Amino acid sequence: KAGVTQTPRYLIKTRGQQVTLSCSPISGHRSVSWYQQTPGQGLQFLFEYFSETQRNKGNFPGRFSGRQFSNSRSEMNVSTLELGDSALYLCASHSWGNTGELFFGEGSRLTVL
Amino acid sequence: AQTVTQSQPEMSVQEAETVTLSCTYDTSESDYYLFWYKQPPSRQMILVIRQEAYKQQNATENRFSVNFQKAAKSFSLKISDSQLGDAAMYFCAYRSAYGTQAGTALIFGKGTTLSVSS
């Protein structure tokens, strides 16, 4: 069974640009969550999608957005990039339900110059 | 709001020895889940062990076990017979068990980097 796939793995942007990251969950998983990982703030929850609907959102500004498609693939977008947005963005897929294990992808490393 | 604290930024252990990683959390909820995740240098996070708060028995997975003290809000991870492959960053995480709106948002600690020497 293929794992969670995130693309691109690495990318470099400049301030003010926007970026889109993609996540393909494990086959059969309908829920996708996104996390931001930085050395200073650690791992922080961004948002969660289930059946194309955002079910939960973390404390991030509106520049961070996401969506989920009918095939459960998800994208997150960051507009007007700031230097502080440099981070590893992790996607996790899971079966819906509070006991479901989260399976993480390898992440997308974003560097903002 | 719930918080998770890992007070040991770095730990080291020799092969075949035992090491314990500490985690404390703060919550007013009575039902929740606690996890230990491992993130090796390749960065893919994998679940090590999970504990449901309503279960008094400590979870065990092969060489990994936890000491769950609900009243003290403590959730430590013990790694027995440490191996070189155990070297990684370990994260303690909390998840509410209430309602669908709680979803599966994990609250992570800052992590403990474990090094294993031969």
gemmi code that builds the backbone of each chain (N, CA, C; Angstrom):
import gemmi

chains = {
    "A": [
        ("LYS", (0.857, -1.187, 0.000), (0.000, 0.000, 0.000), (0.888, 1.229, 0.000)),
        ("ALA", (0.689, 2.137, -0.964), (1.511, 3.329, -1.034), (1.223, 4.210, 0.169)),
        ("GLY", (2.276, 4.924, 0.604), (2.115, 5.817, 1.740), (1.610, 7.171, 1.312)),
        ("VAL", (1.719, 8.127, 2.221), (1.301, 9.490, 1.945), (2.373, 10.153, 1.083)),
        ("THR", (1.952, 10.749, -0.015), (2.883, 11.374, -0.938), (2.700, 12.875, -0.940)),
        ("GLN", (3.797, 13.581, -0.709), (3.749, 15.035, -0.724), (4.661, 15.566, -1.820)),
        ("THR", (4.158, 16.553, -2.541), (4.956, 17.205, -3.574), (4.749, 18.706, -3.513)),
        ("PRO", (5.778, 19.492, -3.857), (7.154, 19.048, -4.063), (7.840, 18.767, -2.730)),
        ("ARG", (8.968, 18.132, -2.765), (9.689, 17.851, -1.519), (10.464, 19.084, -1.039)),
        ("TYR", (10.979, 19.831, -1.967), (11.726, 21.041, -1.628), (11.320, 22.156, -2.577)),
        ("LEU", (11.247, 23.346, -2.032), (11.011, 24.492, -2.892), (11.499, 25.765, -2.225)),
        ("ILE", (11.906, 26.684, -3.075), (12.396, 27.982, -2.624), (11.553, 29.066, -3.267)),
        ("LYS", (11.075, 29.969, -2.439), (10.256, 31.091, -2.915), (10.808, 32.385, -2.330)),
        ("THR", (10.352, 33.479, -2.869), (10.721, 34.779, -2.308), (9.515, 35.410, -1.634)),
        ("ARG", (9.809, 36.339, -0.759), (8.730, 37.014, -0.026), (7.704, 37.601, -0.984)),
        ("GLY", (6.451, 37.478, -0.611), (5.387, 38.029, -1.415), (4.789, 37.049, -2.416)),
        ("GLN", (5.541, 36.000, -2.728), (5.004, 35.011, -3.661), (3.989, 34.129, -2.945)),
        ("GLN", (3.372, 33.257, -3.716), (2.471, 32.300, -3.125), (2.935, 30.884, -3.507)),
        ("VAL", (2.498, 29.906, -2.723), (2.942, 28.533, -2.960), (1.776, 27.576, -2.745)),
        ("THR", (1.785, 26.511, -3.516), (0.790, 25.454, -3.359), (1.502, 24.134, -3.136)),
        ("LEU", (1.110, 23.445, -2.088), (1.678, 22.140, -1.754), (0.593, 21.085, -1.909)),
        ("SER", (1.030, 19.904, -2.330), (0.058, 18.849, -2.608), (0.291, 17.629, -1.726)),
        ("CYS", (-0.789, 16.941, -1.432), (-0.726, 15.750, -0.590), (-1.682, 14.696, -1.128)),
        ("SER", (-1.159, 13.522, -1.397), (-2.003, 12.395, -1.785), (-2.041, 11.412, -0.633)),
        ("PRO", (-3.216, 11.182, -0.063), (-3.299, 10.305, 1.118), (-3.205, 8.836, 0.735)),
        ("ILE", (-3.127, 8.032, 1.750), (-3.162, 6.588, 1.557), (-4.522, 6.210, 0.972)),
        ("SER", (-4.511, 5.287, 0.041), (-5.747, 4.871, -0.605), (-6.772, 4.422, 0.443)),
        ("GLY", (-7.962, 4.979, 0.338), (-9.022, 4.620, 1.279), (-9.162, 5.600, 2.431)),
        ("HIS", (-8.139, 6.411, 2.672), (-8.227, 7.415, 3.724), (-8.925, 8.644, 3.176)),
        ("ARG", (-9.930, 9.098, 3.902), (-10.696, 10.242, 3.420), (-10.383, 11.522, 4.194)),
        ("SER", (-9.529, 11.422, 5.165), (-9.224, 12.588, 5.979), (-7.752, 12.955, 5.843)),
        ("VAL", (-7.504, 14.246, 5.717), (-6.143, 14.754, 5.565), (-5.943, 15.927, 6.514)),
        ("SER", (-4.824, 15.914, 7.208), (-4.460, 17.019, 8.096), (-3.137, 17.598, 7.642)),
        ("TRP", (-2.944, 18.875, 7.942), (-1.689, 19.547, 7.628), (-1.075, 20.132, 8.890)),
        ("TYR", (0.250, 20.030, 8.968), (0.996, 20.567, 10.102), (2.195, 21.357, 9.583)),
        ("GLN", (2.547, 22.398, 10.336), (3.750, 23.169, 10.048), (4.788, 22.833, 11.110)),
        ("GLN", (5.996, 22.541, 10.682), (7.072, 22.234, 11.625), (8.215, 23.221, 11.456)),
        ("THR", (8.530, 23.953, 12.510), (9.654, 24.881, 12.519), (10.485, 24.632, 13.766)),
        ("PRO", (11.775, 24.991, 13.734), (12.620, 24.784, 14.928), (12.111, 25.572, 16.143)),
        ("GLY", (11.575, 26.737, 15.900), (11.155, 27.565, 17.022), (9.801, 27.205, 17.599)),
        ("GLN", (8.843, 26.974, 16.741), (7.468, 26.715, 17.189), (7.121, 25.230, 17.258)),
        ("GLY", (7.981, 24.390, 16.723), (7.692, 22.964, 16.727), (6.628, 22.621, 15.700)),
        ("LEU", (5.822, 21.627, 16.046), (4.765, 21.162, 15.146), (3.454, 21.825, 15.519)),
        ("GLN", (2.840, 22.473, 14.534), (1.581, 23.156, 14.786), (0.546, 22.731, 13.761)),
        ("PHE", (-0.645, 22.483, 14.256), (-1.757, 22.045, 13.422), (-2.269, 23.198, 12.564)),
        ("LEU", (-2.396, 22.937, 11.270), (-2.904, 23.949, 10.342), (-4.399, 23.770, 10.103)),
        ("PHE", (-4.772, 22.653, 9.491), (-6.177, 22.356, 9.241), (-6.350, 20.889, 8.888)),
        ("GLU", (-7.627, 20.508, 8.880), (-8.003, 19.130, 8.620), (-9.201, 19.099, 7.681)),
        ("TYR", (-9.152, 18.187, 6.735), (-10.236, 18.035, 5.773), (-10.762, 16.610, 5.785)),
        ("PHE", (-12.064, 16.521, 5.621), (-12.728, 15.226, 5.479), (-13.842, 15.399, 4.468)),
        ("SER", (-13.864, 14.533, 3.483), (-14.888, 14.590, 2.442), (-15.040, 15.998, 1.879)),
        ("GLU", (-13.924, 16.588, 1.528), (-13.860, 17.890, 0.858), (-14.290, 19.059, 1.747)),
        ("THR", (-14.491, 18.819, 3.021), (-14.927, 19.874, 3.941), (-13.868, 20.086, 5.013)),
        ("GLN", (-13.607, 21.356, 5.301), (-12.683, 21.643, 6.388), (-13.381, 21.375, 7.711)),
        ("ARG", (-12.808, 20.497, 8.519), (-13.444, 20.096, 9.772), (-12.837, 20.780, 10.990)),
        ("ASN", (-11.634, 21.252, 10.824), (-10.939, 21.813, 11.975), (-9.846, 22.726, 11.448)),
        ("LYS", (-9.581, 23.795, 12.186), (-8.577, 24.740, 11.726), (-7.740, 25.191, 12.895)),
        ("GLY", (-6.446, 25.295, 12.678), (-5.558, 25.788, 13.715), (-5.500, 27.304, 13.699)),
        ("ASN", (-4.629, 27.840, 14.525), (-4.520, 29.275, 14.705), (-3.484, 29.869, 13.754)),
        ("PHE", (-3.820, 29.924, 12.505), (-2.946, 30.492, 11.488), (-3.709, 31.578, 10.745)),
        ("PRO", (-2.968, 32.572, 10.207), (-3.651, 33.655, 9.486), (-4.317, 33.159, 8.209)),
        ("GLY", (-5.186, 33.994, 7.673), (-5.959, 33.634, 6.493), (-5.112, 33.402, 5.246)),
        ("ARG", (-3.834, 33.763, 5.311), (-2.954, 33.511, 4.159), (-2.770, 32.005, 3.923)),
        ("PHE", (-3.046, 31.258, 4.951), (-2.937, 29.797, 4.856), (-4.321, 29.230, 4.549)),
        ("SER", (-4.419, 28.516, 3.478), (-5.699, 27.935, 3.103), (-5.468, 26.547, 2.534)),
        ("GLY", (-6.540, 25.814, 2.431), (-6.421, 24.473, 1.889), (-7.705, 24.046, 1.221)),
        ("ARG", (-7.632, 22.903, 0.610), (-8.836, 22.313, 0.043), (-8.599, 20.830, -0.156)),
        ("GLN", (-9.684, 20.131, -0.329), (-9.604, 18.699, -0.582), (-10.491, 18.360, -1.760)),
        ("PHE", (-10.007, 17.495, -2.588), (-10.731, 17.112, -3.790), (-11.525, 15.817, -3.554)),
        ("SER", (-12.347, 15.487, -4.531), (-13.225, 14.321, -4.371), (-12.442, 13.014, -4.266)),
        ("ASN", (-11.216, 12.997, -4.741), (-10.393, 11.783, -4.621), (-9.567, 11.793, -3.334)),
        ("SER", (-9.876, 12.709, -2.441), (-9.244, 12.872, -1.133), (-7.881, 13.561, -1.182)),
        ("ARG", (-7.349, 13.778, -2.357), (-6.106, 14.543, -2.432), (-6.339, 15.944, -1.894)),
        ("SER", (-5.301, 16.484, -1.281), (-5.456, 17.793, -0.671), (-4.338, 18.729, -1.123)),
        ("GLU", (-4.624, 19.987, -1.132), (-3.634, 21.022, -1.394), (-3.717, 22.065, -0.295)),
        ("MET", (-2.567, 22.630, 0.018), (-2.585, 23.805, 0.872), (-1.865, 24.923, 0.143)),
        ("ASN", (-2.323, 26.121, 0.400), (-1.801, 27.287, -0.277), (-1.383, 28.325, 0.770)),
        ("VAL", (-0.255, 28.928, 0.524), (0.169, 30.044, 1.368), (0.388, 31.235, 0.450)),
        ("SER", (-0.339, 32.305, 0.693), (-0.202, 33.489, -0.145), (0.667, 34.522, 0.563)),
        ("THR", (1.172, 35.457, -0.209), (1.987, 36.557, 0.315), (3.007, 36.019, 1.330)),
        ("LEU", (3.881, 35.201, 0.852), (4.836, 34.520, 1.718), (5.686, 35.483, 2.529)),
        ("GLU", (5.921, 35.084, 3.773), (6.795, 35.824, 4.672), (7.972, 34.921, 5.035)),
        ("LEU", (9.056, 35.558, 5.507), (10.240, 34.779, 5.866), (9.889, 33.710, 6.912)),
        ("GLY", (8.993, 34.044, 7.817), (8.607, 33.133, 8.888), (7.813, 31.926, 8.427)),
        ("ASP", (7.432, 31.910, 7.162), (6.697, 30.758, 6.637), (7.645, 29.627, 6.243)),
        ("SER", (8.949, 29.891, 6.282), (9.917, 28.834, 6.008), (9.734, 27.722, 7.027)),
        ("ALA", (9.498, 26.535, 6.537), (9.158, 25.437, 7.448), (9.063, 24.145, 6.667)),
        ("LEU", (8.927, 23.071, 7.421), (8.579, 21.773, 6.842), (7.074, 21.617, 7.009)),
        ("TYR", (6.387, 21.399, 5.922), (4.939, 21.237, 5.964), (4.616, 19.747, 5.808)),
        ("LEU", (3.986, 19.220, 6.840), (3.680, 17.798, 6.881), (2.201, 17.561, 6.653)),
        ("CYS", (1.934, 16.563, 5.861), (0.569, 16.128, 5.618), (0.389, 14.767, 6.275)),
        ("ALA", (-0.782, 14.545, 6.835), (-1.076, 13.243, 7.447), (-2.430, 12.771, 6.954)),
        ("SER", (-2.515, 11.510, 6.652), (-3.811, 10.963, 6.245), (-4.287, 9.935, 7.266)),
        ("HIS", (-5.587, 9.787, 7.350), (-6.130, 8.855, 8.322), (-7.569, 8.525, 7.985)),
        ("SER", (-8.031, 7.446, 8.563), (-9.452, 7.133, 8.476), (-10.173, 8.021, 9.472)),
        ("TRP", (-11.340, 8.437, 9.111), (-12.069, 9.339, 10.023), (-12.444, 8.598, 11.300)),
        ("GLY", (-12.311, 9.285, 12.398), (-12.623, 8.660, 13.678), (-11.569, 9.032, 14.679)),
        ("ASN", (-11.935, 9.219, 15.904), (-10.996, 9.746, 16.885), (-9.921, 8.759, 17.303)),
        ("THR", (-10.038, 7.524, 16.906), (-9.011, 6.569, 17.300), (-8.069, 6.253, 16.150)),
        ("GLY", (-8.306, 6.883, 15.025), (-7.516, 6.556, 13.855), (-6.081, 7.041, 13.939)),
        ("GLU", (-5.158, 6.196, 13.565), (-3.751, 6.566, 13.533), (-3.517, 7.504, 12.362)),
        ("LEU", (-2.674, 8.479, 12.574), (-2.271, 9.387, 11.501), (-1.020, 8.846, 10.829)),
        ("PHE", (-1.027, 8.851, 9.505), (0.131, 8.422, 8.727), (0.686, 9.665, 8.033)),
        ("PHE", (1.932, 9.970, 8.325), (2.526, 11.196, 7.817), (3.315, 10.974, 6.539)),
        ("GLY", (3.336, 12.013, 5.696), (4.214, 12.036, 4.555), (5.589, 12.535, 4.971)),
        ("GLU", (6.493, 12.610, 4.009), (7.856, 13.048, 4.319), (7.969, 14.566, 4.387)),
        ("GLY", (6.946, 15.249, 3.937), (6.922, 16.689, 4.076), (7.416, 17.448, 2.858)),
        ("SER", (7.055, 18.702, 2.826), (7.539, 19.645, 1.810), (8.333, 20.721, 2.538)),
        ("ARG", (9.597, 20.836, 2.175), (10.470, 21.831, 2.825), (10.402, 23.125, 2.043)),
        ("LEU", (9.812, 24.149, 2.643), (9.663, 25.458, 2.003), (10.678, 26.425, 2.590)),
        ("THR", (11.426, 27.058, 1.723), (12.357, 28.108, 2.128), (11.907, 29.402, 1.473)),
        ("VAL", (11.715, 30.427, 2.294), (11.310, 31.734, 1.786), (12.483, 32.698, 1.942)),
        ("LEU", (12.911, 33.279, 0.811), (14.058, 34.197, 0.836), (13.596, 35.642, 0.731)),
    ],
    "B": [
        ("ALA", (-6.827, 25.669, 27.078), (-6.221, 24.961, 25.950), (-5.231, 23.922, 26.473)),
        ("GLN", (-5.135, 22.855, 25.713), (-4.221, 21.792, 26.114), (-2.785, 22.133, 25.728)),
        ("THR", (-1.864, 21.701, 26.544), (-0.441, 21.876, 26.242), (0.303, 20.579, 26.507)),
        ("VAL", (1.390, 20.403, 25.803), (2.248, 19.228, 25.972), (3.676, 19.718, 26.169)),
        ("THR", (4.347, 19.212, 27.191), (5.696, 19.665, 27.510), (6.668, 18.496, 27.540)),
        ("GLN", (7.724, 18.628, 26.786), (8.816, 17.663, 26.847), (10.017, 18.437, 27.371)),
        ("SER", (10.457, 18.108, 28.546), (11.472, 18.900, 29.242), (12.900, 18.534, 28.871)),
        ("GLN", (13.062, 17.483, 28.094), (14.413, 17.027, 27.725), (14.641, 17.276, 26.237)),
        ("PRO", (15.321, 18.352, 25.865), (15.554, 18.602, 24.441), (16.422, 17.508, 23.805)),
        ("GLU", (17.368, 16.981, 24.582), (18.259, 15.955, 24.058), (18.502, 14.875, 25.100)),
        ("MET", (18.599, 13.655, 24.606), (18.941, 12.530, 25.463), (19.902, 11.640, 24.683)),
        ("SER", (20.708, 10.894, 25.437), (21.601, 9.950, 24.775), (21.575, 8.631, 25.537)),
        ("VAL", (21.829, 7.566, 24.801), (21.801, 6.230, 25.393), (22.783, 5.349, 24.631)),
        ("GLN", (23.293, 4.358, 25.305), (24.165, 3.401, 24.635), (23.319, 2.228, 24.137)),
        ("GLU", (23.805, 1.622, 23.093), (23.132, 0.436, 22.563), (22.887, -0.564, 23.675)),
        ("ALA", (21.722, -1.186, 23.617), (21.312, -2.236, 24.556), (20.866, -1.697, 25.920)),
        ("GLU", (21.057, -0.402, 26.138), (20.622, 0.187, 27.406), (19.170, 0.652, 27.298)),
        ("THR", (18.660, 1.085, 28.430), (17.273, 1.572, 28.507), (17.268, 3.074, 28.728)),
        ("VAL", (16.342, 3.740, 28.083), (16.224, 5.195, 28.232), (14.757, 5.556, 28.390)),
        ("THR", (14.503, 6.591, 29.160), (13.131, 7.057, 29.381), (13.012, 8.515, 28.975)),
        ("LEU", (12.050, 8.788, 28.121), (11.773, 10.152, 27.670), (10.534, 10.662, 28.403)),
        ("SER", (10.616, 11.881, 28.875), (9.539, 12.435, 29.700), (8.561, 13.280, 28.898)),
        ("CYS", (7.331, 13.286, 29.347), (6.293, 14.113, 28.737), (5.244, 14.419, 29.795)),
        ("THR", (4.894, 15.668, 29.911), (3.767, 16.044, 30.753), (2.788, 16.841, 29.904)),
        ("TYR", (1.560, 16.853, 30.308), (0.546, 17.551, 29.530), (-0.437, 18.210, 30.481)),
        ("ASP", (-1.155, 19.144, 29.941), (-2.147, 19.835, 30.743), (-3.469, 19.832, 29.987)),
        ("THR", (-4.516, 19.403, 30.648), (-5.834, 19.372, 30.041), (-6.882, 19.346, 31.131)),
        ("SER", (-8.055, 19.815, 30.801), (-9.188, 19.731, 31.724), (-10.137, 18.625, 31.281)),
        ("GLU", (-9.826, 17.967, 30.188), (-10.654, 16.897, 29.673), (-10.348, 15.589, 30.399)),
        ("SER", (-11.337, 14.726, 30.429), (-11.134, 13.445, 31.105), (-10.861, 12.314, 30.114)),
        ("ASP", (-11.219, 12.552, 28.859), (-11.012, 11.508, 27.861), (-10.185, 12.064, 26.708)),
        ("TYR", (-9.112, 11.378, 26.394), (-8.214, 11.868, 25.363), (-7.281, 10.735, 24.962)),
        ("TYR", (-6.442, 11.012, 23.991), (-5.453, 10.042, 23.524), (-4.067, 10.671, 23.612)),
        ("LEU", (-3.115, 9.855, 23.916), (-1.725, 10.293, 23.972), (-0.896, 9.410, 23.046)),
        ("PHE", (0.078, 10.031, 22.425), (0.884, 9.323, 21.433), (2.358, 9.674, 21.613)),
        ("TRP", (3.187, 8.769, 21.198), (4.596, 9.047, 20.960), (4.856, 8.778, 19.480)),
        ("TYR", (5.405, 9.805, 18.837), (5.790, 9.689, 17.441), (7.298, 9.794, 17.339)),
        ("LYS", (7.846, 9.118, 16.348), (9.286, 9.120, 16.089), (9.515, 9.749, 14.723)),
        ("GLN", (10.470, 10.684, 14.668), (10.815, 11.318, 13.402), (12.304, 11.145, 13.167)),
        ("PRO", (12.679, 10.150, 12.360), (14.094, 9.930, 12.044), (14.603, 11.049, 11.148)),
        ("PRO", (15.881, 11.092, 10.908), (16.445, 12.145, 10.054), (15.816, 12.216, 8.660)),
        ("SER", (15.237, 11.158, 8.161), (14.554, 11.183, 6.854), (13.256, 11.965, 6.927)),
        ("ARG", (12.818, 12.311, 8.139), (11.706, 13.201, 8.448), (10.325, 12.584, 8.473)),
        ("GLN", (10.133, 11.379, 7.966), (8.789, 10.823, 8.010), (8.448, 10.408, 9.433)),
        ("MET", (7.395, 10.966, 9.944), (6.954, 10.714, 11.304), (6.203, 9.396, 11.352)),
        ("ILE", (6.531, 8.572, 12.311), (5.819, 7.302, 12.461), (5.361, 7.143, 13.904)),
        ("LEU", (4.227, 6.493, 14.057), (3.663, 6.276, 15.383), (4.443, 5.183, 16.101)),
        ("VAL", (4.839, 5.463, 17.333), (5.546, 4.485, 18.144), (4.572, 3.739, 19.041)),
        ("ILE", (3.727, 4.523, 19.719), (2.832, 3.902, 20.688), (1.684, 4.845, 20.994)),
        ("ARG", (0.550, 4.281, 21.378), (-0.648, 5.079, 21.637), (-1.271, 4.626, 22.956)),
        ("GLN", (-1.824, 5.597, 23.673), (-2.485, 5.288, 24.952), (-3.831, 5.987, 25.006)),
        ("GLU", (-4.877, 5.240, 25.302), (-6.181, 5.855, 25.530), (-6.294, 6.206, 27.003)),
        ("ALA", (-6.754, 7.393, 27.297), (-6.764, 7.866, 28.684), (-7.661, 7.039, 29.586)),
        ("TYR", (-8.696, 6.426, 29.015), (-9.620, 5.664, 29.851), (-9.060, 4.296, 30.227)),
        ("LYS", (-7.962, 3.910, 29.596), (-7.338, 2.630, 29.908), (-6.283, 2.813, 30.983)),
        ("GLN", (-6.394, 2.074, 32.049), (-5.427, 2.188, 33.127), (-4.132, 1.450, 32.808)),
        ("GLN", (-4.262, 0.414, 31.991), (-3.082, -0.380, 31.669), (-2.167, 0.384, 30.728)),
        ("ASN", (-0.877, 0.373, 31.045), (0.091, 1.043, 30.201), (0.284, 0.302, 28.886)),
        ("ALA", (0.347, 1.066, 27.798), (0.538, 0.462, 26.479), (1.979, -0.029, 26.316)),
        ("THR", (2.115, -1.096, 25.546), (3.423, -1.672, 25.257), (3.457, -2.111, 23.805)),
        ("GLU", (4.576, -1.807, 23.147), (4.787, -2.240, 21.772), (6.236, -2.705, 21.669)),
        ("ASN", (6.419, -4.017, 21.796), (7.768, -4.591, 21.701), (8.703, -3.936, 22.715)),
        ("ARG", (9.724, -3.240, 22.256), (10.710, -2.638, 23.169), (10.244, -1.295, 23.736)),
        ("PHE", (9.102, -0.834, 23.301), (8.607, 0.476, 23.720), (7.441, 0.308, 24.689)),
        ("SER", (7.500, 1.029, 25.762), (6.400, 1.000, 26.721), (6.233, 2.397, 27.304)),
        ("VAL", (5.061, 2.634, 27.853), (4.800, 3.942, 28.448), (4.471, 3.780, 29.921)),
        ("ASN", (4.693, 4.860, 30.646), (4.248, 4.964, 32.024), (3.249, 6.110, 32.049)),
        ("PHE", (1.986, 5.753, 32.063), (0.908, 6.726, 32.000), (0.380, 6.968, 33.405)),
        ("GLN", (0.541, 8.180, 33.863), (0.070, 8.586, 35.186), (-0.971, 9.680, 34.974)),
        ("LYS", (-2.245, 9.283, 34.931), (-3.285, 10.234, 34.558), (-3.422, 11.370, 35.567)),
        ("ALA", (-3.377, 11.050, 36.827), (-3.549, 12.089, 37.847), (-2.407, 13.099, 37.792)),
        ("ALA", (-1.242, 12.626, 37.520), (-0.073, 13.493, 37.443), (0.083, 14.109, 36.064)),
        ("LYS", (-0.740, 13.670, 35.109), (-0.672, 14.143, 33.725), (0.742, 13.957, 33.176)),
        ("SER", (1.188, 12.728, 33.309), (2.523, 12.369, 32.868), (2.438, 11.172, 31.939)),
        ("PHE", (3.282, 11.180, 30.918), (3.215, 10.126, 29.903), (4.634, 9.899, 29.369)),
        ("SER", (5.406, 9.081, 30.051), (6.793, 8.885, 29.655), (6.937, 7.648, 28.776)),
        ("LEU", (7.955, 7.674, 27.950), (8.236, 6.579, 27.020), (9.530, 5.897, 27.431)),
        ("LYS", (9.476, 4.594, 27.592), (10.657, 3.817, 27.906), (11.049, 2.976, 26.705)),
        ("ILE", (12.307, 3.111, 26.317), (12.832, 2.310, 25.217), (13.845, 1.341, 25.818)),
        ("SER", (13.562, 0.074, 25.699), (14.444, -0.952, 26.240), (15.341, -1.496, 25.130)),
        ("ASP", (16.524, -2.005, 25.523), (17.438, -2.612, 24.553), (17.617, -1.684, 23.344)),
        ("SER", (18.029, -0.466, 23.602), (18.133, 0.556, 22.553), (18.988, 0.093, 21.383)),
        ("GLN", (18.557, 0.486, 20.199), (19.263, 0.139, 18.972), (19.643, 1.404, 18.216)),
        ("LEU", (20.645, 1.287, 17.355), (21.095, 2.455, 16.591), (19.939, 3.073, 15.809)),
        ("GLY", (19.034, 2.236, 15.340), (17.897, 2.716, 14.571), (16.874, 3.488, 15.386)),
        ("ASP", (17.049, 3.509, 16.695), (16.129, 4.280, 17.534), (16.492, 5.759, 17.548)),
        ("ALA", (17.659, 6.095, 17.029), (18.082, 7.499, 17.013), (17.128, 8.317, 16.157)),
        ("ALA", (16.548, 9.321, 16.765), (15.525, 10.126, 16.087), (15.065, 11.212, 17.039)),
        ("MET", (14.163, 12.049, 16.523), (13.461, 12.981, 17.406), (12.142, 12.331, 17.781)),
        ("TYR", (11.819, 12.389, 19.064), (10.593, 11.788, 19.564), (9.643, 12.886, 20.034)),
        ("PHE", (8.419, 12.781, 19.569), (7.407, 13.762, 19.933), (6.292, 13.104, 20.726)),
        ("CYS", (5.933, 13.768, 21.793), (4.761, 13.377, 22.563), (3.591, 14.206, 22.029)),
        ("ALA", (2.425, 13.599, 21.899), (1.287, 14.330, 21.330), (0.000, 13.972, 22.045)),
        ("TYR", (-0.895, 14.952, 22.047), (-2.194, 14.819, 22.714), (-3.296, 15.041, 21.690)),
        ("ARG", (-4.386, 14.277, 21.851), (-5.539, 14.530, 21.006), (-6.810, 14.370, 21.810)),
        ("SER", (-7.697, 15.330, 21.693), (-8.972, 15.258, 22.403), (-9.804, 14.111, 21.856)),
        ("ALA", (-10.650, 13.573, 22.705), (-11.545, 12.495, 22.281), (-12.969, 12.969, 22.126)),
        ("TYR", (-13.175, 14.285, 22.273), (-14.552, 14.762, 22.296), (-15.020, 15.264, 20.953)),
        ("GLY", (-16.073, 14.676, 20.454), (-16.816, 15.213, 19.339), (-16.067, 15.205, 18.025)),
        ("THR", (-16.824, 15.288, 16.966), (-16.210, 15.279, 15.649), (-15.456, 16.568, 15.382)),
        ("GLN", (-15.849, 17.649, 16.036), (-15.135, 18.888, 15.813), (-13.727, 18.839, 16.358)),
        ("ALA", (-13.527, 17.933, 17.349), (-12.167, 17.786, 17.861), (-11.273, 17.217, 16.771)),
        ("GLY", (-11.904, 16.504, 15.861), (-11.162, 15.945, 14.751), (-9.989, 15.135, 15.210)),
        ("THR", (-8.926, 15.243, 14.497), (-7.741, 14.507, 14.868), (-6.562, 15.456, 15.023)),
        ("ALA", (-6.824, 16.713, 15.390), (-5.755, 17.680, 15.580), (-4.871, 17.247, 16.735)),
        ("LEU", (-3.617, 17.058, 16.451), (-2.660, 16.675, 17.474), (-1.970, 17.910, 18.032)),
        ("ILE", (-1.790, 17.906, 19.347), (-0.988, 18.939, 19.997), (0.322, 18.279, 20.385)),
        ("PHE", (1.396, 18.789, 19.806), (2.698, 18.173, 19.991), (3.536, 18.898, 21.032)),
        ("GLY", (4.405, 18.142, 21.694), (5.472, 18.740, 22.469), (6.577, 19.169, 21.524)),
        ("LYS", (7.612, 19.817, 22.075), (8.683, 20.351, 21.244), (9.672, 19.265, 20.788)),
        ("GLY", (9.577, 18.102, 21.372), (10.406, 16.992, 20.919), (11.649, 16.763, 21.754)),
        ("THR", (12.119, 15.534, 21.724), (13.374, 15.145, 22.371), (14.214, 14.421, 21.333)),
        ("THR", (15.435, 14.937, 21.126), (16.333, 14.276, 20.190), (17.105, 13.191, 20.921)),
        ("LEU", (16.931, 11.971, 20.472), (17.601, 10.835, 21.098), (18.766, 10.386, 20.219)),
        ("SER", (19.930, 10.330, 20.814), (21.089, 9.777, 20.106), (21.468, 8.453, 20.754)),
        ("VAL", (21.900, 7.512, 19.919), (22.253, 6.182, 20.385), (23.684, 5.897, 19.962)),
        ("SER", (24.516, 5.546, 20.911), (25.917, 5.280, 20.595), (26.230, 3.797, 20.774)),
        ("SER", (27.200, 3.351, 19.987), (27.576, 1.932, 20.042), (28.737, 1.699, 20.993)),
    ],
}
model = gemmi.Model(1)
for chain_id, residues in chains.items():
    chain = gemmi.Chain(chain_id)
    for i, (resn, *xyz) in enumerate(residues, 1):
        res = gemmi.Residue()
        res.name, res.seqid = resn, gemmi.SeqId(i, " ")
        for name, pos in zip(("N", "CA", "C"), xyz):
            atom = gemmi.Atom()
            atom.name, atom.element = name, gemmi.Element(name[0])
            atom.pos, atom.b_iso = gemmi.Position(*pos), 0.0
            res.add_atom(atom)
        chain.add_residue(res)
    model.add_chain(chain)
structure = gemmi.Structure()
structure.add_model(model)
structure.setup_entities()
